[in-house]
Amino acid sequence: VVDALTEADLEELRGLGRVVLVALMGTGTSSLSPVALVRATLAAAELLDKAAVVAVPLPAHGDAEADHALGAQVVRTYAGDDPVHALADRGAGRAQDLPAAIAAIVDADQPAPEEQGLVLFFTGLSGSGKSTLARALMDLLLEQGGRTVTSLDGDVVRRHLSAGLTFSKADRETNIRRIGWVAAEIARHGGVAVCSPIAPFAETREQVQDMVEAAGGAFFLVHVATPLEECERRDRKGLYAKARAGEIPEFTGISSPYEEPVDPAVRVDTTGRSIEDALDDVLVALDEAGYLHLRGTDG
């Protein structure tokens, strides 16, 4: 079993007598999360006269043919001398044929975009305006209500979640992964996490995205692409001046690289723009993606 069983599947199984449903749960094996697949299979077993469920943690390996062969071998191993039954391939329209109890599990596991857990990840140079944009978006979300919202600002996380870490490349990556793990857990439970670290390295941002998506959340990357010259001109904290003077080693944009996102959900340059104007770029992209509908909420 790698998907929710339909009414037609159950009717087919009822003709077999006692059955063991082997749920192949694992990353990439099913469109459902592992937990939802097991719950849906248990619900299916309740609708059969004599059925037991065995859950096998079998992740996919990126090769459909090899994955199928491995899954078939696992099922044959559990079956031993008993026959193995392969359900008929019913193609499209499966969702319309789900029993109510199973459909409820699928719906909860695969919510509509506006109900899905969401991580809004702002990345950009120091002074780019990412934290300001993130706070403005937080204000809109809190004003609208209806969603649980958590801010994971880079400076705040540094003081609490990542106290003791340095600004070496390894420690900066650890800091971002910690933010990503917390954000993924928030998304797992249907919340919205707003993150605004510098996050200069593409590989670490991708790791965060993988964590979020594995938790069933959506990852929305905002590249605040304000140029270095403008960020340095602002230099509200005097950090760039210290970095130029050699007082701050491995400073992003000066002595350490910033790897620009290749394909962010939206790219925003705050140079010469009001916060409201720059934030509107983000709101338009969120609206078009179907995640949040915040434009015009101020009347």
Sequence and secondary structure as in RCSB ss.txt:
>XXXX:A:sequence
VVDALTEADLEELRGLGRVVLVALMGTGTSSLSPVALVRATLAAAELLDKAAVVAVPLPAHGDAEADHALGAQVV
RTYAGDDPVHALADRGAGRAQDLPAAIAAIVDADQPAPEEQGLVLFFTGLSGSGKSTLARALMDLLLEQGGRTVT
SLDGDVVRRHLSAGLTFSKADRETNIRRIGWVAAEIARHGGVAVCSPIAPFAETREQVQDMVEAAGGAFFLVHVA
TPLEECERRDRKGLYAKARAGEIPEFTGISSPYEEPVDPAVRVDTTGRSIEDALDDVLVALDEAGYLHLRGTDG
>XXXX:A:secstr
  S   HHHHHHHHTTSSEEEEEEESTTT SS HHHHHHHHHHHHHTSSSEEEEEEE    S HHHHHHHHHHHH
HHHHTTS         S GGGG  HHHHHHHHHHS  GGGS EEEEEE  TTSSHHHHHHHHHHHHHHH SS EE
EEEHHHHHHHTTTT  SSHHHHHHHHHHHHHHHHHHHHTT EEEEE     HHHHHHHHHHHHHTT EEEEEEE 
  HHHHHHH TTSHHHHHHTTSSTT BTTTB     SS SEEE  TT  HHHHHHHHHHHHHHHTS   TTTT 
